[in-house]
Amino acid sequence: MRYVGATPSGDSQRQAAWPAPRRVSVLGSTGSIGKSTLDLIGRNSDSYQVVALTGRSNVECLAEQAIAHRAEVAVIADERLYGELKERLAGTGIEAAAGEAAVIEAASRPAGWVMAAIVGAAGLRPTLAAVRQGTTVALATKECLVCAGQLFMAEVAKAKATLLPVDSEHSAAFQAIDNAPCDGVESITLTASGGPFRAWSEAQLDTVTPEQALKHPNWSMGPKITVDSATLMNKGLEVIEAFHLFPVSIDQLDVVIHPQSIVHCLVQYCDGSVLAQLSVPDMRTPIAYSLAWPQRMVSPVKRLNLAEIGALTFETPDEKRFPALRIAREAMKAGGLATAQLNAANEVAVEAFLAGRLSFKGIPALVEATLAACTGTFPGHNHTLDDVFEADAVARRTALSLCKGLSEKFAAA
């Protein structure tokens, strides 16, 4: 059964305490989630010992983090930056490494808790390496479940690992369900801010620039996820993620627009009760929950004052102006590895948009066209990890080919 909080390992750890300091690793430490995680660890340095930190290309930040938190090893994914990393860490006693294999090795190092925050499909292999330790994995890399949900959850069960969701919406659902009997959950509703263009007309959406899309009204995130939030693709990916995490069908998952980003998820039970988790929009809240689970820790976030906020509002998503949510649901229903191809096409589309080669509305258009072109590839179930990466590669090649035509239309407009 899909439910992160109902595993025997999860139940047993509710009564368990780990030895102090707890050994922890952060995969993707130079991104926004990684930085917030290290902020919390730094405020409780006596309780945590940093084992491994990894980053994609920000070698200066990675070296500074490794030194500040006295990490055992720092790994830069870009092999060309190994020399610079090694030089920056010279004399510190911190091991330097580089490349994909080194990132996977770092993820495999014994740790009691691992933050998986590598953006995109690149995070799949390192996160699986962490899971196979049978440890506690805080999952912020949603692509693990979007691209390989069935395979990934099977590995979690096989290793008897404890999986804690870090996305604010899934963390909220996890807290609201809290090991309640699975058959009592009637539906799960994820909330979405609606992004910076929630009230824009279709005509206005034709004029969106990357600079505008990167200005999220509530959250501070990396460029990829910020653009995904603007198109609502992020919410589509989160619906797929929730399907694999919790004991619900596709039809039991819903999305509602909530501009204030205070209510993060609502879980409705069969008796009519609805439990919601509320907090100010700061990722340190769900990160702190996963870092201290099954206990709680002090977090420096602003405290929620409902009287100060005054009103909480909710709207139905407009899938005509923002079709990404519909496209993601259709990929889920198509089965096979369609959601892996959805993710790959979206990564290509967002990159093209940020580079000025594709319009904002061209993002979901390219994703939908790619899925249509890839229909029927990789059907069925029980796919291997190699199948997942081959499906990803096929979708990327297709999206890049289709993007040329859309880019020419965008340039001519």
C-alpha positions as CSV (number, residue, x, y, z in Angstrom):
1,M,0.0,0.0,0.0
2,R,1.2,3.5,-0.8
3,Y,1.5,5.4,2.4
4,V,4.8,6.8,3.7
5,G,3.5,7.1,7.3
6,A,2.1,3.5,7.7
7,T,5.3,1.5,7.3
8,P,6.5,-0.6,10.2
9,S,9.7,1.3,10.2
10,G,7.8,4.5,10.4
11,D,5.8,3.3,13.4
12,S,8.8,2.0,15.3
13,Q,10.7,5.3,14.9
14,R,7.9,7.2,16.6
15,Q,9.2,5.8,19.8
16,A,12.9,5.8,18.9
17,A,15.5,8.4,19.5
18,W,18.7,8.6,17.4
19,P,22.1,9.0,19.0
20,A,23.4,12.6,19.1
21,P,24.8,14.0,17.0
22,R,22.7,12.5,14.2
23,R,24.6,11.9,10.9
24,V,23.0,13.7,8.0
25,S,23.7,14.4,4.4
26,V,22.2,17.0,2.0
27,L,22.0,16.2,-1.7
28,G,21.6,19.4,-3.6
29,S,22.9,21.6,-0.7
30,T,23.5,24.7,-2.9
31,G,19.9,25.0,-4.0
32,S,17.1,26.8,-2.0
33,I,16.0,23.7,-0.2
34,G,19.6,22.7,0.6
35,K,20.4,26.1,2.0
36,S,17.3,26.2,4.2
37,T,18.2,22.7,5.5
38,L,21.7,23.8,6.4
39,D,20.3,26.9,8.1
40,L,18.3,24.7,10.4
41,I,21.2,22.3,10.9
42,G,23.5,25.2,11.7
43,R,21.1,26.5,14.4
44,N,21.2,23.0,16.0
45,S,24.9,22.1,15.3
46,D,25.2,20.0,18.5
47,S,22.5,17.7,17.3
48,Y,23.7,17.0,13.8
49,Q,26.9,15.8,12.1
50,V,27.1,16.6,8.4
51,V,28.4,13.7,6.4
52,A,28.1,14.7,2.7
53,L,27.1,17.8,0.7
54,T,26.6,17.8,-3.0
55,G,26.0,20.6,-5.5
56,R,25.6,20.9,-9.3
57,S,27.9,23.7,-10.3
58,N,28.1,26.4,-7.6
59,V,31.5,25.3,-6.3
60,E,32.1,28.5,-4.2
61,C,28.9,28.0,-2.3
62,L,29.5,24.2,-1.8
63,A,33.0,24.8,-0.5
64,E,31.8,27.5,1.9
65,Q,29.0,25.2,3.2
66,A,31.3,22.2,3.6
67,I,33.8,24.3,5.7
68,A,31.1,26.0,7.8
69,H,29.4,22.7,8.6
70,R,32.5,20.6,8.8
71,A,31.3,18.0,6.3
72,E,33.2,14.8,5.7
73,V,32.9,15.1,1.9
74,A,31.8,17.7,-0.7
75,V,30.9,16.6,-4.2
76,I,30.4,18.8,-7.2
77,A,28.4,17.2,-10.0
78,D,30.2,19.1,-12.8
79,E,33.5,17.2,-13.1
80,R,35.2,20.2,-14.7
81,L,35.0,22.0,-11.3
82,Y,36.9,19.3,-9.4
83,G,40.2,21.2,-9.4
84,E,38.6,24.4,-8.0
85,L,36.7,22.5,-5.3
86,K,39.8,20.6,-4.2
87,E,41.8,23.9,-4.1
88,R,39.1,25.6,-2.0
89,L,39.0,22.7,0.5
90,A,42.8,22.4,0.7
91,G,44.0,22.0,4.3
92,T,40.5,21.6,5.7
93,G,40.5,17.8,5.9
94,I,37.3,17.7,3.9
95,E,37.3,15.2,1.0
96,A,36.6,16.7,-2.4
97,A,35.0,14.7,-5.3
98,A,33.2,15.3,-8.6
99,G,31.0,13.7,-11.1
100,E,27.7,11.7,-11.1
101,A,29.3,8.5,-9.7
102,A,30.8,10.5,-6.8
103,V,27.4,12.1,-6.0
104,I,25.9,8.6,-5.9
105,E,28.7,7.4,-3.6
106,A,28.1,10.3,-1.3
107,A,24.4,9.5,-1.1
108,S,25.4,5.9,-0.2
109,R,27.5,7.0,2.8
110,P,26.0,5.8,6.1
111,A,23.7,8.6,7.5
112,G,20.7,8.5,9.7
113,W,18.9,11.2,7.6
114,V,19.3,12.3,4.0
115,M,17.8,15.4,2.4
116,A,17.2,14.6,-1.3
117,A,16.9,18.0,-3.0
118,I,18.7,17.5,-6.4
119,V,16.5,19.3,-9.0
120,G,15.1,17.3,-11.9
121,A,15.6,13.7,-13.1
122,A,19.3,13.9,-12.2
123,G,18.3,13.3,-8.6
124,L,16.8,9.9,-9.2
125,R,19.9,7.7,-9.0
126,P,21.4,9.5,-5.9
127,T,18.1,9.4,-4.1
128,L,17.7,5.7,-4.8
129,A,21.2,5.2,-3.4
130,A,20.2,6.9,-0.2
131,V,17.0,4.9,0.0
132,R,18.9,1.6,-0.3
133,Q,20.7,2.4,2.9
134,G,17.3,1.8,4.6
135,T,17.6,5.1,6.3
136,T,15.3,8.1,6.7
137,V,15.1,10.1,3.4
138,A,13.5,13.5,3.3
139,L,12.2,13.8,-0.2
140,A,12.2,17.2,-1.9
141,T,13.1,15.8,-5.4
142,K,9.6,15.2,-6.7
143,E,10.9,13.9,-10.0
144,C,11.8,10.6,-8.2
145,L,8.1,9.8,-8.0
146,V,7.0,11.6,-11.1
147,C,9.5,9.6,-13.3
148,A,9.7,6.3,-11.5
149,G,7.0,6.3,-8.8
150,Q,6.2,2.5,-8.8
151,L,9.9,1.5,-9.0
152,F,10.9,4.1,-6.3
153,M,8.3,3.1,-3.8
154,A,9.1,-0.6,-4.3
155,E,12.7,0.2,-3.4
156,V,11.6,2.1,-0.3
157,A,9.6,-0.9,0.8
158,K,12.4,-3.3,0.0
159,A,15.0,-1.4,2.0
160,K,12.5,-0.7,4.8
161,A,13.5,3.0,4.5
162,T,11.4,5.8,6.0
163,L,10.3,8.3,3.4
164,L,9.3,11.8,4.6
165,P,7.8,14.2,2.1
166,V,9.3,17.7,2.1
167,D,7.1,19.6,-0.4
168,S,4.9,21.8,1.7
169,E,1.7,20.2,0.4
170,H,2.8,16.6,0.9
171,S,4.3,17.4,4.3
172,A,1.0,18.9,5.2
173,A,-0.9,15.8,4.0
174,F,1.5,13.6,6.0
175,Q,0.8,15.6,9.1
176,A,-2.9,15.6,8.6
177,I,-3.1,11.9,8.1
178,D,-0.6,11.1,10.8
179,N,-0.9,7.3,10.7
180,A,-4.7,7.4,10.6
181,P,-6.4,4.3,9.2
182,C,-6.0,4.5,5.4
183,D,-9.5,3.6,4.5
184,G,-10.8,6.7,6.3
185,V,-9.3,9.1,3.8
186,E,-11.8,10.3,1.3
187,S,-9.8,12.9,-0.6
188,I,-6.7,15.0,-0.5
189,T,-6.7,18.5,-1.8
190,L,-3.4,20.2,-2.6
191,T,-3.3,24.0,-2.6
192,A,-1.6,26.2,-5.2
193,S,-0.9,30.0,-5.0
194,G,-1.8,30.4,-8.6
195,G,1.5,32.0,-9.3
196,P,2.2,35.6,-10.4
197,F,-0.2,35.4,-13.4
198,R,-3.3,34.0,-11.6
199,A,-5.4,37.0,-12.7
200,W,-3.9,37.6,-16.1
201,S,-6.0,37.2,-19.3
202,E,-5.0,34.8,-22.1
203,A,-3.8,37.8,-24.1
204,Q,-1.6,39.0,-21.3
205,L,-0.1,35.6,-20.9
206,D,1.2,36.0,-24.5
207,T,3.6,38.7,-23.2
208,V,5.1,37.0,-20.1
209,T,8.8,37.3,-19.8
210,P,11.2,35.1,-17.9
211,E,11.9,37.9,-15.4
212,Q,8.2,38.2,-14.6
213,A,7.8,34.4,-14.3
214,L,10.6,34.3,-11.8
215,K,8.9,36.6,-9.3
216,H,6.7,34.3,-7.3
217,P,4.3,36.2,-5.0
218,N,4.8,34.0,-1.9
219,W,7.7,31.6,-2.1
220,S,11.5,31.9,-2.6
221,M,12.5,29.0,-4.8
222,G,14.9,28.1,-7.6
223,P,14.2,29.2,-11.2
224,K,12.9,25.8,-12.5
225,I,10.3,25.3,-9.8
226,T,9.3,29.0,-9.8
227,V,8.5,28.8,-13.5
228,D,6.6,25.5,-12.9
229,S,4.6,27.3,-10.2
230,A,3.7,30.0,-12.7
231,T,2.4,27.5,-15.3
232,L,0.8,25.3,-12.6
233,M,2.9,22.4,-13.9
234,N,4.4,22.2,-10.4
235,K,1.0,21.4,-9.1
236,G,0.5,18.7,-11.7
237,L,3.8,17.1,-10.7
238,E,2.7,17.3,-7.1
239,V,-0.6,15.5,-7.9
240,I,1.5,12.6,-9.4
241,E,3.8,12.6,-6.4
242,A,0.8,12.5,-4.0
243,F,-0.7,9.5,-5.9
244,H,2.4,7.5,-5.1
245,L,2.8,8.7,-1.5
246,F,-0.7,8.3,-0.2
247,P,-3.5,5.7,-0.3
248,V,-5.8,7.4,-2.8
249,S,-6.8,7.0,-6.4
250,I,-6.3,9.7,-9.1
251,D,-9.9,10.8,-8.7
252,Q,-9.4,11.3,-5.0
253,L,-6.8,14.0,-5.6
254,D,-7.8,17.6,-6.2
255,V,-6.2,21.0,-6.5
256,V,-7.5,24.4,-5.3
257,I,-6.1,27.9,-5.9
258,H,-5.3,29.6,-2.5
259,P,-3.4,32.8,-3.2
260,Q,-2.3,33.4,0.4
261,S,-0.4,30.1,0.6
262,I,-1.3,29.6,4.2
263,V,-3.3,26.4,4.0
264,H,-1.0,23.8,2.3
265,C,-3.3,20.8,2.1
266,L,-6.7,19.6,3.2
267,V,-7.5,15.9,3.9
268,Q,-11.1,15.0,4.0
269,Y,-12.3,11.9,5.9
270,C,-15.3,9.7,5.3
271,D,-17.1,11.2,8.3
272,G,-17.0,14.7,6.7
273,S,-14.1,16.0,8.8
274,V,-11.5,18.0,7.0
275,L,-8.0,18.4,8.5
276,A,-5.7,21.1,7.2
277,Q,-2.1,22.1,8.0
278,L,-1.4,25.9,8.1
279,S,1.8,27.9,8.3
280,V,3.4,30.9,6.7
281,P,5.0,30.2,3.3
282,D,8.5,29.3,4.4
283,M,10.1,25.9,3.4
284,R,11.9,25.8,6.7
285,T,8.7,24.6,8.3
286,P,8.3,21.3,6.4
287,I,12.1,20.8,6.3
288,A,12.2,21.2,10.1
289,Y,9.4,18.7,10.5
290,S,11.3,16.1,8.4
291,L,14.6,16.9,10.1
292,A,13.3,16.3,13.6
293,W,10.6,13.7,12.9
294,P,9.1,12.0,14.9
295,Q,9.6,14.9,17.2
296,R,9.5,18.6,16.4
297,M,12.2,21.3,16.5
298,V,12.2,25.0,16.9
299,S,12.2,26.8,13.5
300,P,12.9,30.6,13.1
301,V,10.0,31.1,10.7
302,K,7.4,33.9,11.2
303,R,4.5,32.7,13.4
304,L,1.1,32.6,11.8
305,N,-1.4,35.3,12.8
306,L,-4.7,34.7,11.2
307,A,-6.2,38.0,12.4
308,E,-3.4,39.8,10.7
309,I,-4.0,38.0,7.5
310,G,-7.7,38.6,7.7
311,A,-9.1,36.3,5.0
312,L,-8.2,33.1,3.3
313,T,-9.6,32.6,-0.2
314,F,-9.9,29.7,-2.6
315,E,-10.6,29.3,-6.3
316,T,-11.0,26.6,-8.8
317,P,-8.0,26.3,-11.2
318,D,-8.6,27.7,-14.7
319,E,-7.3,24.9,-16.9
320,K,-8.0,26.8,-20.0
321,R,-5.5,29.5,-19.2
322,F,-3.2,27.1,-17.4
323,P,-3.5,23.7,-19.1
324,A,-0.5,22.1,-17.4
325,L,-2.6,20.6,-14.6
326,R,-4.9,18.9,-17.1
327,I,-1.9,17.6,-19.1
328,A,-0.3,16.1,-16.0
329,R,-3.5,14.3,-15.1
330,E,-3.8,12.9,-18.6
331,A,-0.2,11.6,-18.4
332,M,-1.1,9.9,-15.1
333,K,-4.1,8.2,-16.7
334,A,-2.1,7.2,-19.7
335,G,0.2,5.0,-17.5
336,G,3.4,3.4,-18.6
337,L,6.2,6.0,-18.4
338,A,4.2,8.9,-19.7
339,T,4.8,10.9,-16.5
340,A,8.6,10.5,-16.9
341,Q,8.2,11.8,-20.4
342,L,6.0,14.6,-19.1
343,N,8.8,15.7,-16.7
344,A,11.5,15.5,-19.4
345,A,9.5,17.5,-21.9
346,N,8.7,20.1,-19.2
347,E,12.4,20.5,-18.3
348,V,13.3,21.1,-21.9
349,A,10.4,23.6,-22.3
350,V,11.3,25.6,-19.1
351,E,14.9,25.7,-20.2
352,A,13.9,27.1,-23.6
353,F,11.6,29.6,-22.0
354,L,14.3,30.9,-19.6
355,A,16.7,31.2,-22.5
356,G,14.2,33.3,-24.5
357,R,13.6,30.7,-27.2
358,L,10.0,29.8,-26.2
359,S,7.0,31.7,-25.1
360,F,5.4,31.2,-21.7
361,K,2.3,29.6,-23.3
362,G,4.6,27.5,-25.4
363,I,5.7,25.6,-22.3
364,P,2.6,23.5,-21.9
365,A,2.1,23.4,-25.7
366,L,5.5,21.8,-26.1
367,V,4.9,19.3,-23.3
368,E,1.5,18.3,-24.7
369,A,2.9,18.0,-28.3
370,T,5.8,15.8,-27.0
371,L,3.5,13.5,-25.1
372,A,1.3,13.1,-28.2
373,A,4.3,12.3,-30.3
374,C,5.5,9.7,-27.7
375,T,2.1,8.0,-27.2
376,G,2.4,4.3,-26.9
377,T,6.1,4.2,-26.1
378,F,7.1,2.3,-22.9
379,P,3.6,1.0,-22.0
380,G,2.8,-1.4,-19.2
381,H,4.3,-1.7,-15.7
382,N,7.4,-3.1,-14.0
383,H,9.8,-0.9,-15.8
384,T,13.5,-0.9,-14.9
385,L,15.5,2.2,-14.1
386,D,17.2,1.9,-17.5
387,D,13.7,2.1,-19.1
388,V,13.0,5.3,-17.1
389,F,16.1,7.0,-18.4
390,E,15.5,5.8,-22.0
391,A,11.9,7.1,-21.8
392,D,13.4,10.4,-20.5
393,A,15.9,10.5,-23.3
394,V,13.3,9.8,-26.0
395,A,11.1,12.6,-24.7
396,R,13.9,15.1,-24.5
397,R,15.0,14.4,-28.1
398,T,11.4,14.7,-29.2
399,A,10.8,17.9,-27.2
400,L,14.0,19.5,-28.6
401,S,12.9,18.7,-32.1
402,L,9.4,20.0,-31.6
403,C,10.8,23.1,-29.8
404,K,12.5,24.3,-33.0
405,G,9.2,24.8,-34.7
406,L,7.6,26.5,-31.7
407,S,10.7,28.7,-31.3
408,E,10.5,29.9,-34.9
409,K,6.8,30.8,-34.4
410,F,7.7,32.7,-31.2
411,A,10.5,34.6,-32.9
412,A,8.2,35.5,-35.8
413,A,5.4,36.7,-33.5
